[in-house]
């Protein structure tokens, strides 16, 4: 899959989320790769996924360019950087869903 090697842009993810959600009305927990960047881009990812109908998302702690889990050569961002990303995502979640 193109998403597993980090080349599918955010609008490709949100289009699929929206199609699945609005045709099924099922809650979706969606893959957000590495959040499509840092800071503002991660917050935008949370907002865009929410708008597309995702009930939740998960982000990865890999360095860019990311690699699919079964491939070798992966490296992770430092723990403190990932904690910061989780805080950014949680703040955006609270803002876009009214807490």
Phi, psi and omega in degrees: 000143179294330180294332181285349176240013170076028180249355177274122181286168184304322182294333174292318177295311185292330177296315180292317177303312181298315180299315181292314183297309186286343175269338184244333186063017177278147175292137184239128168255114192251149176284126178245024181048235180263013183089007178063026176137199182252168169040253185299323181291322176296316177299318178298321179302314179299313180298314183293320177295318178299313180298327180283345177113004179291136176278339180191173178210163173230146179242156181256157181255025178277153171283152177273139002282137183280164180229147177304146186306329182272357180268151178277169176087019179277150172222150184254153173285158178301148182307315182296328176291320180291320176301318178298317179297319179297320178296319177299314181296318180295320178296315179298319177303312181295323181289318184278343180249011182059037174076000000 
